[in-house]
Amino acid sequence: MAHLIQTMAYTGETPWHQLGNQLPAKQSIDVWAKEAGMDWNICETPVRYLADQIGSLGSIMSFNDQKVLYRSDTKAALSVVSGRYQVVQPKAVLEFYRDLTEISGFELETAGVLKEGKKFWALAKTGKEATLKGNDVVKGYILLATSCDGTLATTATPTTVRVVCNNTLAIALNGASSAIKVPHSTSFDPQAVKKQLGIAVSQWDSFMYRMKTLSERKVKSHESMNYFLKVLCQTDSHVDPALGLMNERALKKVQALYEGQGHGSELDSASGTAWGLLNAVTEYVDHEKRARSHEYRMDSAWFGQGASLKQRALDYALQLAA
């Protein structure tokens, strides 16, 4: 998987996904684009096909309702999409942060490409942070990600990172994520998204107040077991015995993380609390859950099944503390 390391970049300490080229702080957008493997464009061409004719090579025909997206550098095909599909370029994801980093005190921390160019993202610190008891520091970030294969709308997500273990969690209030999604059927307007994000970032204090509540909610052993069962064992394991085994392994792992093996599990904020339960699940998803590679784990943790699991963990933790 060495090619992945050439398509991600980061500043500061090695990020939780353990991939990338290290950069000094405060680099230009152009340097980020080059080092993160985002210095190419998505090109498009109509879908063409060969209509066979007996005794000749046939005619090349176009199907204009759909188009092929491909990389400008390698010419590798990325996807086939409808003619109405609005492309967001890799560099546009980085450009989104230009005024935020130059004027608003944001700092790009990691950026890169997944699935050979089908998805790309950039993550920046907002400058907001909070400290729970026991010096448990949580920092605020904005994650902007998109795809060119229809699997992900252009999505800006306010995200927290718990410093002691690098666990990531999307900020969510009232049972819904604060993510702002722009479907590829419409054009991406960075300024409109930033305006909406202003509201989302202002929810930081409210969200961290709830996390503080979780850190103060002591949990009995039967409550912790019930919590993990609810979060991890919702699949119908008697239909597929393999799912039951997977759930059992996951259950043992998150319990071990909660009971002392997890980074920061011994801190006052996490030991025997609902915050500790939540972080056992986020650490499992970000660092321990079985995956074909770091790239697949990261994709799941931010955009797929892992992200859904973390959301469920947050919902049940908040129910416990209610």
VOBA-1610 file (N, C-alpha, C; in pm, whole numbers, padded with zeros to 5 digits, always signed):
BEGIN
Met+00082-00121+00000Met+00000+00000+00000Met+00086+00127+00000Ala+00213+00116-00046Ala+00304+00231-00037Ala+00252+00352-00114His+00178+00328-00225His+00129+00441-00304His+00037+00532-00225Leu-00026+00478-00121Leu-00116+00560-00039Leu-00038+00669+00033Ile+00084+00634+00076Ile+00165+00729+00153Ile+00202+00848+00066Gln+00210+00828-00065Gln+00242+00939-00154Gln+00121+01028-00180Thr+00003+00988-00137Thr-00116+01066-00169Thr-00183+01122-00043Met-00106+01138+00062Met-00156+01204+00183Met-00044+01288+00241Ala-00081+01397+00307Ala+00018+01482+00373Ala-00038+01529+00506Tyr+00054+01562+00600Tyr+00008+01607+00732Tyr+00114+01699+00793Thr+00072+01779+00891Thr+00165+01857+00972Thr+00157+01806+01116Gly+00260+01837+01194Gly+00260+01797+01335Gly+00291+01649+01350Glu+00232+01589+01454Glu+00258+01448+01482Glu+00187+01359+01381Thr+00235+01234+01370Thr+00174+01139+01278Thr+00025+01127+01308Pro-00062+01143+01207Pro-00207+01138+01233Pro-00255+00998+01267Trp-00382+00989+01311Trp-00432+00861+01362Trp-00433+00752+01256His-00443+00791+01126His-00444+00687+01023His-00302+00645+00982Gln-00198+00710+01042Gln-00058+00669+01030Gln-00006+00671+00887Leu-00059+00760+00805Leu-00016+00767+00666Leu+00024+00908+00630Gly+00111+00922+00529Gly+00131+01055+00473Gly+00273+01107+00474Asn+00293+01217+00396Asn+00419+01290+00393Asn+00411+01403+00496Gln+00511+01411+00582Gln+00509+01516+00686Gln+00552+01650+00627Leu+00477+01756+00662Leu+00507+01891+00616Leu+00535+01982+00734Pro+00619+02085+00717Pro+00630+02188+00821Pro+00496+02263+00830Ala+00474+02331+00941Ala+00348+02405+00961Ala+00335+02520+00862Lys+00211+02561+00839Lys+00177+02681+00761Lys+00234+02679+00619Gln+00210+02570+00548Gln+00250+02561+00407Gln+00142+02620+00317Ser+00183+02658+00197Ser+00087+02715+00101Ser-00006+02605+00049Ile-00119+02649-00008Ile-00215+02555-00069Ile-00147+02475-00180Asp-00057+02540-00257Asp+00012+02470-00367Asp+00100+02358-00315Val+00170+02383-00204Val+00255+02278-00145Val+00168+02163-00094Trp+00057+02197-00029Trp-00036+02093+00018Trp-00085+02008-00099Ala-00122+02075-00209Ala-00174+02001-00325Ala-00072+01901-00377Lys+00054+01945-00386Lys+00159+01857-00438Lys+00186+01741-00343Glu+00204+01771-00214Glu+00245+01668-00118Glu+00131+01574-00081Ala+00007+01622-00094Ala-00108+01538-00061Ala-00158+01460-00183Gly-00089+01476-00298Gly-00132+01405-00418Gly-00262+01457-00476Met-00284+01590-00461Met-00409+01651-00508Met-00383+01754-00618Asp-00265+01747-00683Asp-00229+01845-00787Asp-00258+01792-00927Trp-00380+01742-00946Trp-00428+01697-01077Trp-00574+01736-01088Asn-00628+01728-01208Asn-00767+01765-01231Asn-00850+01643-01272Ile-00979+01654-01248Ile-01073+01554-01300Ile-01119+01603-01436Cys-01092+01522-01539Cys-01136+01556-01675Cys-01259+01473-01709Glu-01332+01516-01810Glu-01452+01440-01848Glu-01463+01428-01999Thr-01523+01318-02041Thr-01544+01292-02183Thr-01673+01211-02199Pro-01747+01227-02311Pro-01868+01147-02327Pro-01837+00998-02332Val-01932+00917-02289Val-01918+00772-02302Val-01925+00738-02452Arg-01829+00659-02498Arg-01827+00618-02639Arg-01830+00466-02647Tyr-01887+00417-02756Tyr-01891+00272-02774Tyr-01874+00240-02922Leu-01833+00114-02943Leu-01806+00068-03079Leu-01927-00009-03130Ala-01988+00041-03239Ala-02101-00029-03300Ala-02046-00120-03410Asp-02056-00251-03387Asp-01997-00347-03482Asp-02067-00344-03616Gln-01987-00357-03720Gln-02039-00376-03855Gln-01964-00491-03919Ile-02035-00578-03990Ile-01971-00694-04052Ile-01871-00647-04156Gly-01750-00702-04145Gly-01647-00674-04245Gly-01578-00540-04227Ser-01604-00471-04119Ser-01530-00345-04094Ser-01506-00330-03945Leu-01433-00227-03908Leu-01403-00204-03767Leu-01524-00152-03691Gly-01622-00101-03759Gly-01739-00047-03692Gly-01728+00102-03667Ser-01834+00160-03617Ser-01839+00305-03593Ser-01826+00334-03444Ile-01755+00441-03412Ile-01747+00487-03273Ile-01864+00583-03249Met-01949+00546-03155Met-02069+00625-03125Met-02055+00689-02986Ser-02125+00800-02962Ser-02124+00866-02832Ser-02259+00849-02763Phe-02253+00836-02630Phe-02374+00832-02548Phe-02367+00953-02455Asn-02430+01062-02496Asn-02406+01190-02431Asn-02478+01208-02297Asp-02567+01114-02262Asp-02635+01125-02132Asp-02541+01093-02015Gln-02430+01028-02046Gln-02334+00995-01940Gln-02193+01035-01983Lys-02106+01051-01882Lys-01968+01089-01914Lys-01871+01008-01827Val-01752+00991-01879Val-01645+00924-01804Val-01560+01033-01739Leu-01535+01019-01609Leu-01442+01108-01539Leu-01307+01036-01530Tyr-01198+01110-01557Tyr-01065+01047-01550Tyr-00963+01148-01500Arg-00850+01097-01453Arg-00744+01181-01397Arg-00664+01246-01509Ser-00630+01374-01491Ser-00551+01445-01592Ser-00407+01394-01596Asp-00356+01344-01483Asp-00214+01304-01479Asp-00192+01163-01533Thr-00269+01066-01485Thr-00246+00926-01525Thr-00341+00880-01635Lys-00445+00961-01661Lys-00553+00925-01755Lys-00636+00807-01707Ala-00616+00765-01583Ala-00692+00652-01527Ala-00839+00691-01510Ala-00929+00603-01552Ala-01073+00629-01536Ala-01111+00623-01389Leu-01198+00715-01348Leu-01244+00722-01209Leu-01387+00671-01194Ser-01475+00709-01288Ser-01615+00667-01278Ser-01690+00705-01405Val-01810+00648-01415Val-01905+00689-01518Val-02023+00752-01445Val-02056+00876-01480Val-02162+00949-01410Val-02257+01011-01512Ser-02368+01064-01464Ser-02465+01126-01555Ser-02408+01256-01611Gly-02463+01299-01723Gly-02419+01423-01786Gly-02440+01544-01698Arg-02530+01534-01599Arg-02561+01648-01510Arg-02468+01655-01388Tyr-02383+01554-01373Tyr-02297+01544-01253Tyr-02200+01663-01246Gln-02201+01733-01132Gln-02114+01849-01112Gln-01987+01805-01039Val-01874+01821-01106Val-01745+01778-01051Val-01692+01882-00953Val-01633+01835-00842Val-01556+01921-00751Val-01410+01874-00763Gln-01320+01966-00800Gln-01181+01930-00824Gln-01104+01910-00692Pro-01002+01824-00693Pro-00923+01802-00571Pro-00870+01932-00510Lys-00818+02020-00597Lys-00760+02143-00541Lys-00866+02235-00483Ala-00991+02224-00531Ala-01100+02306-00477Ala-01126+02274-00330Val-01101+02148-00293Val-01118+02108-00152Val-01016+02180-00064Leu-00893+02194-00115Leu-00790+02268-00040Leu-00817+02418-00044Glu-00858+02468-00160Glu-00886+02613-00174Glu-00996+02658-00077Phe-01086+02568-00043Phe-01192+02599+00053Phe-01135+02659+00181Tyr-01014+02615+00218Tyr-00954+02658+00345Tyr-00864+02781+00332Arg-00846+02833+00210Arg-00747+02941+00194Arg-00776+03060+00285Asp-00897+03116+00277Asp-00926+03233+00362Asp-00939+03193+00509Leu-00983+03069+00535Leu-00996+03024+00675Leu-00858+03016+00742Thr-00756+02973+00664Thr-00622+02963+00723Thr-00552+03099+00725Glu-00580+03184+00626Glu-00510+03313+00618Glu-00571+03417+00712Ile-00703+03406+00737Ile-00772+03512+00812Ile-00830+03462+00945Ser-00886+03341+00945Ser-00967+03297+01059Ser-00894+03206+01158Gly-00764+03187+01139Gly-00687+03109+01237Gly-00699+02959+01225Phe-00761+02910+01117Phe-00764+02765+01094Phe-00625+02718+01052Glu-00598+02589+01068Glu-00468+02534+01029Glu-00488+02396+00966Leu-00451+02383+00839Leu-00461+02252+00773Leu-00373+02151+00846Glu-00428+02033+00869Glu-00350+01932+00943Glu-00327+01804+00863Thr-00425+01765+00782Thr-00404+01647+00698Thr-00494+01658+00574Ala-00446+01604+00463Ala-00523+01606+00338Ala-00474+01492+00251Gly-00560+01447+00160Gly-00515+01341+00072Gly-00625+01280-00011Val-00588+01168-00073Val-00671+01102-00173Val-00694+00957-00130Leu-00817+00911-00144Leu-00850+00771-00117Leu-00896+00704-00246Lys-00880+00573-00250Lys-00931+00492-00362Lys-00885+00545-00498Glu-00754+00575-00505Glu-00686+00615-00629Glu-00746+00740-00694Gly-00811+00822-00613Gly-00864+00948-00664Gly-01014+00959-00663Lys-01082+00851-00625Lys-01229+00856-00624Lys-01283+00939-00509Lys-01207+00949-00398Lys-01244+01035-00285Lys-01123+01117-00244Phe-01147+01239-00197Phe-01037+01319-00144Phe-01090+01412-00036Trp-01001+01455+00051Trp-01045+01529+00169Trp-00934+01621+00219Ala-00972+01715+00307Ala-00876+01794+00384Ala-00937+01820+00521Leu-00852+01817+00622Leu-00896+01833+00761Leu-00817+01949+00822Ala-00888+02044+00885Ala-00820+02159+00945Ala-00867+02184+01087Lys-00770+02224+01171Lys-00802+02265+01309Lys-00873+02398+01306Thr-00978+02412+01388Thr-01051+02538+01394Thr-00993+02634+01497Gly-00907+02582+01586Gly-00854+02664+01696Gly-00935+02650+01823Lys-01051+02583+01814Lys-01133+02562+01934Lys-01087+02436+02005Glu-01085+02441+02140Glu-01057+02321+02217Glu-01121+02331+02354Ala-01139+02217+02417Ala-01197+02211+02551Ala-01122+02106+02631Thr-01117+02124+02762Thr-01047+02028+02849Thr-01144+01972+02952Leu-01160+01841+02951Leu-01241+01773+03051Leu-01152+01738+03170Lys-01213+01697+03281Lys-01133+01673+03402Lys-01027+01567+03376Gly-00912+01582+03446Gly-00801+01491+03423Gly-00717+01533+03304Asn-00730+01661+03261Asn-00655+01715+03148Asn-00681+01638+03019Asp-00806+01607+02995Asp-00848+01534+02874Asp-00888+01638+02769Val-00798+01663+02673Val-00815+01772+02577Val-00885+01723+02450Val-00986+01799+02407Val-01060+01769+02284Val-01052+01893+02194Lys-01011+01872+02067Lys-00993+01985+01975Lys-01097+01980+01863Gly-01130+02099+01812Gly-01229+02110+01705Gly-01165+02115+01568Tyr-01227+02049+01472Tyr-01178+02043+01334Tyr-01295+02060+01237Ile-01262+02092+01112Ile-01357+02084+01002Ile-01299+01987+00899Leu-01377+01887+00863Leu-01340+01791+00759Leu-01422+01821+00634Leu-01354+01848+00521Leu-01424+01865+00394Leu-01384+01750+00303Ala-01481+01678+00252Ala-01453+01561+00168Ala-01553+01553+00055Thr-01509+01491-00054Thr-01600+01469-00167Thr-01557+01345-00243Ser-01637+01306-00341Ser-01603+01192-00426Ser-01633+01229-00570Cys-01581+01148-00661Cys-01619+01169-00802Cys-01681+01042-00859Asp-01727+00954-00770Asp-01791+00830-00818Asp-01934+00815-00764Gly-01988+00925-00708Gly-02127+00921-00662Gly-02146+00862-00524Thr-02037+00820-00457Thr-02052+00756-00326Thr-02061+00857-00211Leu-02024+00982-00235Leu-02022+01081-00128Leu-02050+01219-00184Ala-02154+01287-00130Ala-02176+01427-00164Ala-02058+01508-00110Thr-02039+01629-00158Thr-01937+01716-00100Thr-01986+01753+00040Thr-01910+01712+00142Thr-01959+01716+00280Thr-01860+01786+00372Ala-01907+01889+00441Ala-01827+01959+00542Ala-01878+01916+00679Thr-01791+01856+00759Thr-01832+01799+00887Thr-01751+01858+01002Pro-01815+01929+01096Pro-01745+01966+01219Pro-01713+01838+01297Thr-01587+01824+01335Thr-01537+01699+01393Thr-01454+01730+01517Thr-01458+01640+01614Thr-01369+01654+01729Thr-01261+01546+01723Val-01144+01579+01776Val-01037+01481+01794Val-00994+01486+01941Arg-01001+01370+02006Arg-00955+01360+02144Arg-00804+01338+02141Val-00729+01432+02195Val-00584+01437+02174Val-00513+01313+02227Val-00553+01263+02344Val-00480+01154+02409Val-00478+01027+02325Cys-00579+01007+02241Cys-00586+00882+02164Cys-00615+00904+02016Asn-00629+01032+01973Asn-00660+01062+01833Asn-00792+01005+01787Asn-00886+00980+01878Asn-01019+00933+01836Asn-01095+01048+01771Thr-01166+01018+01663Thr-01242+01121+01592Thr-01392+01098+01612Leu-01466+01208+01617Leu-01611+01200+01634Leu-01676+01320+01568Ala-01773+01295+01480Ala-01846+01405+01416Ala-01935+01473+01519Ile-01935+01606+01520Ile-02021+01680+01612Ile-02167+01659+01571Ala-02248+01619+01668Ala-02390+01596+01640Ala-02472+01649+01756Leu-02581+01715+01723Leu-02673+01766+01826Leu-02814+01722+01790Asn-02892+01696+01893Asn-03033+01657+01873Asn-03046+01537+01779Gly-02953+01444+01794Gly-02960+01319+01719Gly-02923+01330+01573Ala-02874+01448+01529Ala-02839+01463+01387Ala-02699+01522+01375Ser-02628+01475+01274Ser-02494+01528+01248Ser-02504+01674+01203Ser-02401+01752+01235Ser-02396+01892+01192Ser-02336+01906+01053Ala-02316+01794+00983Ala-02255+01797+00850Ala-02341+01874+00751Ile-02274+01945+00661Ile-02341+02018+00553Ile-02309+01945+00423Lys-02412+01901+00351Lys-02392+01819+00231Lys-02440+01892+00107Val-02354+01891+00004Val-02389+01950-00125Val-02390+01837-00228Pro-02507+01796-00277Pro-02510+01686-00374Pro-02443+01726-00505His-02396+01627-00580His-02327+01655-00705His-02422+01695-00818Ser-02551+01698-00788Ser-02648+01747-00887Ser-02653+01900-00886Thr-02589+01962-00785Thr-02584+02108-00778Thr-02437+02151-00769Ser-02411+02278-00801Ser-02272+02322-00796Ser-02233+02355-00652Phe-02107+02332-00621Phe-02052+02353-00487Phe-02017+02500-00469Asp-02081+02565-00372Asp-02057+02706-00343Asp-01984+02716-00209Pro-01850+02730-00211Pro-01772+02728-00086Pro-01818+02833+00015Gln-01849+02955-00033Gln-01885+03061+00062Gln-02018+03032+00133Ala-02112+02973+00059Ala-02241+02938+00120Ala-02222+02830+00227Val-02135+02735+00197Val-02107+02628+00295Val-02041+02687+00419Lys-01946+02779+00399Lys-01878+02841+00514Lys-01976+02919+00601Lys-02072+02983+00536Lys-02173+03058+00611Lys-02254+02962+00700Gln-02293+02848+00642Gln-02366+02747+00720Gln-02277+02688+00829Leu-02149+02670+00799Leu-02057+02614+00897Leu-02041+02706+01017Gly-02056+02835+00994Gly-02047+02930+01105Gly-02145+02892+01215Ile-02264+02849+01173Ile-02366+02804+01270Ile-02319+02675+01336Ala-02267+02582+01255Ala-02224+02452+01308Ala-02109+02467+01407Val-02012+02554+01372Val-01897+02573+01462Val-01942+02637+01593Ser-02044+02722+01584Ser-02094+02785+01708Ser-02163+02683+01799Gln-02194+02565+01744Gln-02253+02460+01826Gln-02147+02386+01909Trp-02021+02420+01886Trp-01910+02355+01957Trp-01931+02358+02109Asp-01962+02477+02163Asp-01977+02490+02308Asp-02089+02401+02361Ser-02199+02399+02288Ser-02313+02316+02329Ser-02275+02168+02326Phe-02204+02128+02219Phe-02163+01987+02207Phe-02067+01949+02319Met-01969+02036+02345Met-01870+02003+02450Met-01933+02004+02589Tyr-02038+02084+02606Tyr-02111+02079+02734Tyr-02170+01939+02753Arg-02222+01883+02646Arg-02279+01747+02654Arg-02169+01644+02681Met-02052+01663+02618Met-01942+01569+02643Met-01896+01577+02789Lys-01899+01699+02845Lys-01866+01716+02986Lys-01967+01641+03073Thr-02094+01647+03033Thr-02199+01573+03105Thr-02170+01423+03101Leu-02126+01373+02985Leu-02090+01231+02974Leu-01974+01196+03067Ser-01878+01288+03078Ser-01759+01261+03162Ser-01794+01260+03311Glu-01908+01317+03345Glu-01950+01322+03486Glu-02054+01215+03520Arg-02100+01142+03418Arg-02201+01037+03440Arg-02131+00904+03470Lys-02130+00865+03598Lys-02069+00738+03638Lys-02156+00622+03589Val-02092+00514+03551Val-02161+00400+03489Val-02137+00273+03570Lys-02244+00199+03597Lys-02231+00070+03666Lys-02196-00038+03564Ser-02143-00152+03611Ser-02093-00254+03518Ser-02205-00309+03429His-02327-00327+03484His-02436-00379+03400His-02476-00277+03294Glu-02462-00147+03327Glu-02494-00042+03229Glu-02393-00043+03114Ser-02266-00065+03148Ser-02165-00067+03042Ser-02188-00184+02947Met-02221-00301+03003Met-02247-00417+02918Met-02368-00394+02829Asn-02475-00339+02886Asn-02596-00310+02807Asn-02566-00210+02695Tyr-02484-00112+02727Tyr-02447-00010+02628Tyr-02374-00073+02509Phe-02273-00153+02538Phe-02195-00214+02430Phe-02280-00312+02348Leu-02369-00384+02414Leu-02459-00475+02342Leu-02549-00398+02246Lys-02603-00285+02294Lys-02691-00203+02208Lys-02616-00147+02088Val-02494-00098+02113Val-02417-00032+02007Val-02366-00132+01904Leu-02316-00246+01951Leu-02244-00337+01862Leu-02324-00455+01810Cys-02430-00491+01877Cys-02495-00619+01845Cys-02636-00602+01792Gln-02654-00510+01700Gln-02787-00488+01644Gln-02816-00576+01523Thr-02710-00643+01470Thr-02733-00729+01355Thr-02796-00861+01398Asp-02861-00926+01306Asp-02933-01051+01336Asp-02836-01168+01326Ser-02761-01196+01435Ser-02652-01291+01429Ser-02698-01436+01416His-02824-01466+01451His-02867-01606+01436His-02891-01642+01290Val-02907-01539+01204Val-02921-01565+01060Val-02783-01595+01000Asp-02681-01519+01043Asp-02544-01539+00996Asp-02454-01558+01117Pro-02414-01683+01149Pro-02332-01708+01267Pro-02201-01629+01267Ala-02146-01602+01148Ala-02020-01526+01139Ala-02035-01386+01200Leu-02155-01328+01183Leu-02179-01196+01242Leu-02176-01204+01394Gly-02230-01311+01447Gly-02226-01331+01592Gly-02084-01337+01644Leu-01997-01408+01571Leu-01855-01417+01612Leu-01788-01281+01603Met-01816-01207+01493Met-01759-01073+01478Met-01803-00982+01592Asn-01932-00990+01626Asn-01984-00907+01735Asn-01920-00943+01868Glu-01898-01074+01886Glu-01838-01119+02012Glu-01696-01066+02025Arg-01620-01072+01914Arg-01482-01020+01915Arg-01483-00870+01942Ala-01573-00799+01875Ala-01582-00654+01893Ala-01619-00620+02037Leu-01711-00697+02092Leu-01758-00674+02229Leu-01643-00688+02329Lys-01564-00795+02312Lys-01450-00818+02403Lys-01349-00705+02390Lys-01327-00659+02266Lys-01227-00555+02243Lys-01269-00423+02305Val-01393-00381+02283Val-01435-00250+02338Val-01440-00255+02490Gln-01478-00370+02547Gln-01477-00382+02692Gln-01335-00366+02747Ala-01239-00430+02679Ala-01099-00420+02722Ala-01050-00275+02711Leu-01087-00207+02603Leu-01048-00066+02586Leu-01108+00020+02697Tyr-01233-00006+02728Tyr-01303+00070+02832Tyr-01243+00044+02970Glu-01203-00081+02994Glu-01158-00120+03128Glu-01009-00097+03153Gly-00941-00025+03064Gly-00802+00009+03094Gly-00704-00001+02979Gln-00740-00075+02873Gln-00646-00089+02762Gln-00649+00030+02665Gly-00756+00107+02669Gly-00769+00220+02576Gly-00682+00337+02617His-00634+00413+02519His-00557+00534+02548His-00646+00633+02622Gly-00599+00680+02736Gly-00677+00778+02812Gly-00791+00719+02892Ser-00803+00585+02892Ser-00916+00522+02965Ser-00902+00537+03116Glu-00777+00568+03160Glu-00754+00583+03305Glu-00777+00727+03353Leu-00800+00820+03262Leu-00822+00960+03302Leu-00954+00973+03379Asp-00960+01072+03468Asp-01080+01093+03550Asp-01205+01110+03463Ser-01187+01172+03347Ser-01302+01197+03259Ser-01360+01068+03202Ala-01276+00965+03186Ala-01317+00844+03113Ala-01336+00722+03201Ser-01264+00715+03313Ser-01267+00594+03396Ser-01405+00574+03460Gly-01475+00469+03416Gly-01605+00438+03474Gly-01715+00536+03439Thr-01701+00606+03323Thr-01801+00707+03285Thr-01858+00679+03145Ala-01965+00751+03113Ala-02026+00741+02981Ala-01932+00792+02872Trp-01849+00890+02905Trp-01748+00940+02811Trp-01647+00829+02780Gly-01612+00751+02881Gly-01523+00637+02861Gly-01585+00533+02770Leu-01715+00507+02787Leu-01785+00411+02700Leu-01778+00458+02554Leu-01810+00585+02531Leu-01810+00640+02396Leu-01671+00629+02333Asn-01568+00662+02410Asn-01432+00660+02355Asn-01379+00519+02332Ala-01431+00421+02406Ala-01394+00282+02378Ala-01440+00244+02237Val-01561+00290+02201Val-01614+00259+02067Val-01540+00337+01960Thr-01515+00468+01982Thr-01447+00547+01879Thr-01304+00497+01859Glu-01237+00456+01966Glu-01101+00403+01951Glu-01104+00270+01875Tyr-01203+00188+01904Tyr-01217+00060+01833Tyr-01236+00085+01682Val-01324+00180+01648Val-01353+00207+01506Val-01230+00267+01437Asp-01165+00364+01501Asp-01053+00435+01436Asp-00925+00353+01429His-00902+00268+01529His-00770+00204+01540His-00770+00051+01543Glu-00880-00011+01584Glu-00876-00155+01611Glu-00964-00240+01518Lys-01069-00181+01464Lys-01164-00259+01385Lys-01093-00323+01265Arg-01126-00447+01238Arg-01061-00517+01127Arg-01087-00447+00995Ala-00981-00432+00916Ala-00993-00366+00786Ala-00883-00417+00695Arg-00906-00409+00565Arg-00806-00456+00469Arg-00679-00373+00472Ser-00690-00248+00514Ser-00574-00158+00520Ser-00611-00037+00604His-00511+00046+00635His-00538+00174+00703His-00635+00257+00620Glu-00618+00253+00486Glu-00703+00334+00398Glu-00849+00293+00413Tyr-00876+00162+00414Tyr-01015+00115+00426Tyr-01072+00150+00563Arg-00989+00136+00669Arg-01037+00169+00803Arg-01074+00317+00812Met-00988+00400+00754Met-01012+00544+00757Met-01139+00580+00680Asp-01156+00521+00563Asp-01275+00547+00481Asp-01402+00510+00559Ser-01397+00395+00627Ser-01512+00350+00706Ser-01537+00442+00825Ala-01429+00481+00894Ala-01441+00561+01016Ala-01497+00700+00989Trp-01469+00754+00871Trp-01517+00888+00838Trp-01645+00889+00758Phe-01659+00792+00668Phe-01768+00802+00570Phe-01860+00681+00565Gly-01823+00570+00628Gly-01898+00446+00607Gly-01957+00386+00733Gln-01945+00254+00743Gln-02004+00180+00853Gln-01949+00225+00988Gly-01819+00254+00991Gly-01757+00299+01117Gly-01815+00430+01166Ala-01839+00524+01073Ala-01899+00653+01109Ala-02039+00632+01167Ser-02116+00540+01109Ser-02251+00510+01161Ser-02243+00450+01300Leu-02144+00363+01322Leu-02127+00300+01453Leu-02094+00405+01559Lys-02008+00500+01524Lys-01972+00606+01620Lys-02094+00694+01651Gln-02175+00721+01549Gln-02296+00800+01571Gln-02391+00728+01667Arg-02405+00595+01647Arg-02492+00517+01735Arg-02437+00518+01878Ala-02305+00507+01891Ala-02241+00511+02023Ala-02268+00644+02093Leu-02262+00753+02016Leu-02290+00886+02073Leu-02435+00896+02117Asp-02527+00850+02032Asp-02670+00859+02065Asp-02701+00784+02195Tyr-02650+00661+02209Tyr-02680+00582+02330Tyr-02610+00640+02454Ala-02490+00698+02434Ala-02421+00760+02549Ala-02502+00879+02600Leu-02554+00959+02508Leu-02635+01075+02547Leu-02765+01031+02615Gln-02822+00919+02569Gln-02942+00865+02636Gln-02910+00826+02780Leu-02791+00766+02800Leu-02749+00726+02936Leu-02740+00846+03029Ala-02689+00955+02973Ala-02664+01074+03057Ala-02788+01162+03071Ala-02894+01132+02995Ala-03012+01219+02996Ala-03084+01213+03131
//
